[in-house]
Structures are given as structure tokens and as C-alpha cells.
Amino acid sequence: MTIAGRNFIWLAVFIILLIIEALTVGLVTIWFAGGALAAIAVNSLGMGMAGQCIVFLVVSCILLFFTRPWAQKYVNKNRIKTNYERELGKVIKITERVDNLAQTGKSMVDGQEWTVRTENNKEILEIGELAKVVAVSGVKLIVEKYEEE
């Protein structure tokens, strides 16, 4: 196959990957599209098909591992948080005694009743005490006693 023929194949791969990326809008295939561009470049320099495939995979992996976390941080920064993510860091008032060993504990947060557990099984929170949400496990808020600063 000629260099022009292989360039056409890599260009087709590049376009297909861009179309998939446009349809998913999730930073899924853009990294491999970059790998396809690198394969076009090394093909133009006369590298064989096996070398082109290796360059495609290496460049795709490098882009994926080194730029994806950065891109997700800045591209998806306006992502709407899910229901439970909004609760993280909130200070809540305990409405039922929180005792992990007795499997009790409740709180009202934004009009919804949540099951509450502490991080430390030995810690008990009484009705009316304040707690800070540090995690969510299933349908349970995991809290620690809130100490005002």
C-alpha cells in the first residue's frame, strides 16, 4: 500500500474518532484521534504499518494518561453535581441519636430525611448536635461532629 493510501486510512480513523467524540461529548476518543494524527505524521516519514500502529497506541496512551485528568477538571467544571455530592461539606442538625452500633441516626437535609452514621463507630451524636457531612455511602450520610471555629 502506498503512503497516500495509508494516510487515507489514518485520516478516516481520525475522522471517525472525532465523530464519535462529538456524539458522546465525554472526552472518550479525542486521545485516540491525536494518536491517529501522529500515525499520519510517521507514515508521511515512511515508517511501516507496524511502526505506525505502535506510534498510534503510544501517543494515544500518553495523551490519555497525562492530559485526560487535566482536561476533565477544566472541561467538566460546570458539571451539575448529583444529589448526594451537594451534601458533602454541609453542616447538618441531628434529628435522631446517631449510634452506629445501634444502627440509629437521622437528619433532615434540604427537606429530605437521611440516615446518618459517624466515621468512628465509637462516636455518638445526640439530637440537636451539629455534624459535618464528610462522605456519602449509599443512602447514608457519613458525618463527623462539627466543632465551630
Backbone as a ProteinNet text record, in pm:
[ID]
protein_1_A
[PRIMARY]
MTIAGRNFIWLAVFIILLIIEALTVGLVTIWFAGGALAAIAVNSLGMGMAGQCIVFLVVSCILLFFTRPWAQKYVNKNRIKTNYERELGKVIKITERVDNLAQTGKSMVDGQEWTVRTENNKEILEIGELAKVVAVSGVKLIVEKYEEE
[TERTIARY]
84.9	0	89.7	45.6	126.4	113.3	203.1	197.8	65.4	23.1	-103.9	-221.5	-216.9	-324	-331.8	-214.4	-213.4	-255.6	-215	-260.4	-412.2	-470.6	-616	-681.7	-625.3	-679.8	-672.1	-555.2	-540.3	-630.1	-647	-736.4	-880.5	-919.9	-1054.7	-1073	-970.6	-975.7	-989.8	-911.3	-914.7	-1054.8	-1114.4	-1247.9	-1353.2	-1346.9	-1442.7	-1432.5	-1310.9	-1292.5	-1345.7	-1326.2	-1380.5	-1532.8	-1591.6	-1738.2	-1789.9	-1724.9	-1765.4	-1752.9	-1644.2	-1624.1	-1734.7	-1770	-1875.4	-2009.9	-2035	-2161.7	-2167	-2052.4	-2052.3	-2024.3	-1949.9	-1911.6	-1863.8	-1781.1	-1735.4	-1585.8	-1510.9	-1365.7	-1330.4	-1382.8	-1362.3	-1261.7	-1281.2	-1197.4	-1102.2	-1107.4	-1021.9	-874.4	-838.4	-698.6	-650	-738.2	-702.9	-699.8	-779	-771.5	-633.2	-579.1	-442.6	-341.5	-362.9	-276.5	-282.9	-401.8	-417.4	-340.6	-341	-262.7	-113.4	-67.3	73.8	107.2	14.6	37.3	45.7	-35.1	-26.4	111.7	160.2	290.9	403.2	405.5	514.3	498.5	374.7	353.9	414.2	394.7	449.4	601.2	661.1	806.9	856	762.7	799.4	803.4	755.6	754.8	652.3	681.4	592.3	466	371.9	241.5	253.3	342.6	359.4	406.6	501.8	550.7	442.9	360.2	251	151.4	121.1	27.8	86.3	215.4	281.2	277.4	309.8	305.8	162.9	65	-75.4	-108.5	-73.1	-104.4	-27	101	183.7	136.3	116.9	72.1	-67.7	-156.6	-291.6	-285.8	-204	-192.6	-130.5	-28.1	34.7	-66.4	-139.2	-241.5	-348.8	-390.2	-494.9	-451.7	-334.5	-291.1	-242.8	-185.5	-128	-217.5	-308.5	-391.3	-537.7	-584.5	-726.3	-766.2	-688.7	-729.2	-737.5	-640.4	-641.3	-762.6	-787.3	-898.5	-1032.5	-1049.2	-1175	-1196.8	-1090	-1100.3	-1151	-1099	-1134.3	-1250.4	-1265.5	-1373.8	-1506.5	-1505.9	-1629.5	-1651.3	-1592.6	-1603.7	-1744.8	-1825.8	-1962.6	-2062.7	-2011	-2097.1	-2187.8	-2312.8	-2407.6	-2382.1	-2366.8	-2341.7	-2467	-2445.2	-2558.5	-2613.6	-2727.6	-2796.8	-2705	-2634.5	-2554.4	-2428.1	-2371.7	-2249.8	-2273.1	-2395.3	-2427.3	-2424.5	-2439	-2444.5	-2305.9	-2203.3	-2068.2	-2026.9	-1975.5	-1928.2	-2034.8	-2160.9	-2268.1	-2264.5	-2306.2	-2324.1	-2472.2	-2502.8	-2641.7	-2674.5	-2803	-2850	-2907.3	-2863.7	-2906.6	-3049.3	-3137.7	-3277.5	-3308.8	-3217	-3229.8	-3090.3	-3076.8	-2946.9	-2868.9	-2743.2	-2658.3	-2569.6	-2592.8	-2515.2	-2497.8	-2378.4	-2353	-2382.3	-2343.5	-2361.8	-2510	-2591.3	-2735.5	-2806.8	-2731.7	-2783.8	-2896.9	-2872.6	-2968.9	-2902.3	-2983.3	-2934	-3004.2	-3056.1	-3126	-3101.2	-3121.9	-3113.8	-3197.8	-3252.3	-3323.1	-3226	-3208.8	-3120.1	-3198.6	-3216.9	-3291.1	-3427.2	-3495.8	-3629.5	-3635.3	-3519.9	-3517	-3456.1	-3517.1	-3462.8	-3354.6	-3240.4	-3126.7	-3091.6	-3047.6	-2986.9	-2846.1	-2804.9	-2675.1	-2592.6	-2464.5	-2368.9	-2242.4	-2170.2	-2044.6	-1929.3	-1817.2	-1697.3	-1643.4	-1651.6	-1597.3	-1712.6	-1710.1	-1819.3	-1839.4	-1737.9	-1748.3	-1810.4	-1815.3	-1869.3	-2021.4	-2085.4	-2231.4	-2269.7	-2367.4	-2416.8	-2561.1	-2591.2	-2724.3	-2811.8	-2942.3	-3038.9	-3002.5	-3003.5	-2974.9	-2829.5	-2739.2	-2598	-2576.1	-2467.7	-2431.9	-2324.7	-2332.5	-2234.4	-2203.6	-2083.1	-2041.1	-2038.6	-2099.2	-2103.4	-1966.7	-1903.5	-1770.3	-1772.2	-1880.2	-1890	-2035.1	-2062.2	-2193.3	-2168.3	-2236.6	-2223.2	-2362.7	-2390.8	-2524.9	-2625.2	-2718.2	-2818	-2790.8	-2667.9	-2631.4	-2530.7	-2554.4	-2455.7	-2355.7	-2229	-2124.3	-2077.6	-2081.1	-2055	-1946.9	-1900.6	-1814.6	-1872.6	-1850.5	-1902.8	-1848.1	-1935.5	-1895.9	-1850.4	-1729.7	-1673.5	-1664.4	-1736.8	-1732.8	-1595.2	-1549.5	-1414.8	-1418.7
-117.2	0	123.9	226.5	348.2	434	530.2	624.3	700	742.3	815.1	727.4	600.3	508.2	490.3	475.6	461.9	592.3	706.5	835.4	845.6	794.4	796.6	712.5	596.7	509.4	579.2	636.2	703.8	827.1	896.3	1011.8	967.9	855.2	801.5	764.9	701.5	666.9	794.8	896.4	1025.2	1086	1087.9	1147.5	1067.6	936.6	852	877.1	885.5	911.1	1048.3	1148.5	1281.6	1281.5	1206.3	1196.9	1130.2	1022.3	955.1	1051.4	1127.6	1225	1330.4	1377.7	1478.6	1423.6	1297.1	1236.4	1206.6	1172.2	1135.7	1254	1351	1469.5	1430.1	1329.8	1285.8	1266.8	1326.4	1308.8	1161.3	1090.5	947	910.4	960.8	917.8	1024.3	1143.2	1251.3	1215.1	1138.5	1099.6	1008.2	921.6	829.8	902.1	1008.6	1091.1	1154.9	1197.7	1250.2	1144.8	1021.8	911.3	887.2	903.3	886.4	994.9	1117.1	1224.2	1193.8	1139.9	1102.2	991.2	897.1	788.9	843.9	944.5	1009.1	1070.9	1135.9	1202.4	1101.8	991.1	894.5	817.6	801.9	740.4	828.7	959	1052.9	1051.1	1011.3	999.4	863.8	776.6	649.7	530.9	545.5	433.5	329.6	204.7	95.2	90.9	6.7	-2.5	-46.4	-141.2	-187.5	-71.5	4.5	120.7	225.4	243.9	340.9	299.7	171.5	121.9	141.1	115.6	134.8	282.1	370.8	514.6	556.6	506.1	536.2	500.4	378.4	333.5	410.1	432.7	502.9	647.2	718.7	857.8	865.5	775.5	774.1	753.3	658	630.7	748	808.5	924.2	1037.5	1066.1	1170.8	1136.5	1012.1	968.1	982.6	932.4	930.9	1065.5	1148.9	1273.3	1395.3	1394	1513.1	1493.7	1371.3	1350	1405.1	1379.8	1435.3	1588.3	1652.4	1797.5	1844	1780	1819.9	1801.6	1692.8	1670.1	1775.5	1815.7	1916.5	2048.8	2089.1	2218.9	2214.9	2107.1	2098.2	2070.9	1987.1	1948.7	2025.6	2145	2215.3	2266.8	2283.9	2331	2216.7	2094.8	1977.7	1993.1	1959.6	1968.4	1852.6	1887.5	1783.3	1699.4	1572.1	1484.5	1515.8	1458.4	1484.7	1468.3	1359.7	1335.4	1420.4	1455.7	1536	1674.4	1725.3	1857.5	1856.1	1739.8	1731.1	1733.4	1698.9	1693.5	1829.7	1831	1953.8	2031.4	1993.8	2064.9	2036.1	2135.9	2117.1	2091.1	1979.1	1937.7	1924.6	1927.4	1911.8	1771.3	1701.4	1563	1563.1	1480.2	1472.3	1340.8	1243.1	1117.4	1077.4	1031.9	994.9	906.4	945.8	871.1	777.3	648.4	544.8	431.7	420	319.9	178.8	148.3	12.3	-22.2	77.2	54.8	75.9	117.1	144.1	247	357.4	466.1	593.7	687.5	818.8	872.3	994.6	1058.6	1208.6	1272	1416.2	1459.2	1580.5	1639.5	1731.5	1708.8	1791.3	1834.9	1965.1	2021.1	1954.1	1930.7	1873.6	1723.3	1658.3	1513.2	1450.7	1341.8	1271.2	1174.2	1180.6	1094.8	1008.6	887.8	805.4	859.5	868.6	927.4	827.7	818.9	738	821	792.2	862.6	784.9	855.6	790.2	690	726.7	646	575.1	443.1	366.9	398.6	449.7	479.9	616.5	701.3	836.6	832.9	899.5	907.4	1054.3	1087	1223.9	1226.6	1325.5	1337.8	1429.8	1421.9	1506.4	1652.9	1730.1	1872.5	1908.5	1810.5	1839.7	1864.5	1937.2	1964.8	1866.9	1830.2	1738.7	1786.1	1754.7	1790.9	1665	1671.6	1558.3	1545.4	1428	1404.5	1304.1	1226.9	1127.9	1082.3	1011.8	950.5	805.9	715.6	573.6	518.7	496.8	451.9	562.2	534.3	634.3	689	673	720	832.9	935.9	1042	999.9	1008.9	980.8	1115.7	1131.4	1262.7	1256	1373.2	1387.3	1502.1	1499.6	1603.9	1737.5	1836.2	1969.4	2053.5	2102.7	2191.7	2330.6	2426.3	2563.1	2621	2698.7	2756.2	2893.7
0	0	0	-65.5	-76.8	47.9	60.8	173.4	170.8	51.5	39.5	82.1	48	86.4	236.9	300.6	447.2	513.7	456.9	511.6	505.6	397.6	384.2	493.9	520.6	625.9	761.3	794	923.9	931.7	819.7	817	842.3	784.5	807.5	954.9	1014	1156.9	1239.5	1206.1	1275.7	1270.6	1151.4	1134.6	1210.3	1202.6	1275.4	1425.2	1476.7	1620	1659.2	1574.5	1602.9	1601.9	1510.7	1506	1632.9	1674.3	1799.2	1916.6	1922	2029.8	2028.8	1911.3	1900.4	1947	1921.7	1962.6	2111.7	2171	2312.8	2404.3	2360.1	2436.4	2576.3	2583.2	2713.4	2722.4	2633.4	2630.8	2630.9	2533.2	2525	2416.2	2295.7	2183.9	2132.3	2187.8	2137.4	2147.4	2250.2	2271.6	2159.3	2112.4	2004.9	1870.5	1858.2	1737	1729	1842.8	1845.7	1804.2	1846.4	1806.4	1656.4	1598.9	1453.9	1378.4	1431.2	1368.6	1374.2	1486.8	1498.8	1399.1	1379.4	1283.1	1140.6	1110.6	978.9	961.2	1067.5	1059.5	1034.6	1109.8	1090.7	959.8	912.9	781.4	672.7	686	587.3	585.5	698.7	706.3	654.6	617	557	651.5	774.1	869.3	825.1	849.5	812.4	896.5	854.8	920.5	1066.8	1094.9	1233.9	1321.7	1273.3	1347.7	1366.4	1264.4	1273.6	1383	1387.4	1489.4	1630	1643.6	1773.6	1812.7	1718.4	1746	1782.7	1709.5	1738.9	1884.1	1924.5	2060.3	2166.2	2143	2242.5	2260.1	2150.8	2160	2222.5	2185.2	2242.7	2393.6	2437.4	2581.2	2655.4	2597.6	2661.6	2676.5	2571.1	2578.9	2681.5	2681.4	2773.2	2918.1	2950.7	3090.7	3141.8	3055.8	3104.5	3086.2	2990.5	2970.9	3008.3	3018.1	3049.1	3185.9	3294.9	3424.7	3421.4	3356.2	3345.6	3265.5	3153.8	3067.9	3138.7	3209.8	3280.3	3388	3452.1	3557.9	3501.7	3386.2	3330.9	3232.3	3159.5	3061.8	3131.7	3234.8	3303.1	3432.7	3446.5	3574.1	3600.4	3497.9	3517	3527.4	3548.3	3559.8	3682	3665.9	3775.9	3870.6	3996.8	4096	4115.7	4146	4173	4310.8	4340.4	4465.7	4586.4	4594.7	4713.1	4717.6	4602.7	4602.3	4661.7	4649.9	4705.3	4857.3	4916.8	5063.1	5127.2	5050.8	5106.3	5159.2	5282.2	5343.9	5419.1	5404.2	5473.6	5622.7	5698.2	5842.3	5863	5928.8	5946.3	6094.7	6125	6262.9	6277.9	6378.5	6403	6457.4	6398.5	6442.8	6514.5	6504.2	6579	6621.7	6744.6	6800.3	6703.4	6678.6	6586.7	6667.4	6648.3	6715.9	6614.8	6560.4	6456.8	6505.3	6628.7	6679.4	6696.3	6731.9	6745.1	6611.4	6510.1	6376.4	6378.4	6450.5	6455	6408.9	6367.5	6330.1	6208.1	6221.7	6111	6115.9	5999.8	5989	5870.1	5879.7	5766.2	5694.1	5563.4	5483.8	5360	5347.8	5234.5	5216.7	5326.7	5321.3	5302.5	5296.5	5281.5	5406.7	5451	5566.6	5520.5	5585.9	5554.2	5674.2	5646.7	5750.4	5771.3	5897.7	5930.2	6011.2	5977.8	6053.9	6072.7	6179.2	6204.1	6141.8	6120.8	6068.2	6168.9	6295.9	6403.9	6474.7	6478.6	6540	6687.8	6754.9	6898.1	6922.9	6821.7	6838.2	6831.3	6926	6931.4	6926.9	6844.5	6834.8	6884.2	6965.1	7023.4	6939.5	6961.7	6891.7	6915.8	6807.4	6816.7	6793.1	6801.4	6776.7	6628.1	6599.2	6460.8	6414.9	6288.4	6229.7	6088.7	6043.5	5908	5822.6	5704.3	5612.5	5546.4	5564.3	5507.2	5392.4	5382.4	5274.8	5263.9	5156.4	5137.5	5100.6	5170.4	5143.6	5114.3	4988.4	4950.4	4979.9	5072.1	5111.1	5250.7	5296.9	5431.1	5422.3	5504.1	5517.7	5624.4	5594	5691.5	5744	5876.6	5935.8	6043.1	6078.4	6194.9	6276.5	6406.3	6494.1	6448.3	6440.6	6393.4	6511.3	6500.4	6602.1	6541.3	6599.4	6547.8	6571.7	6474	6483.8	6541.1
[MASK]
+++++++++++++++++++++++++++++++++++++++++++++++++++++++++++++++++++++++++++++++++++++++++++++++++++++++++++++++++++++++++++++++++++++++++++++++++++++

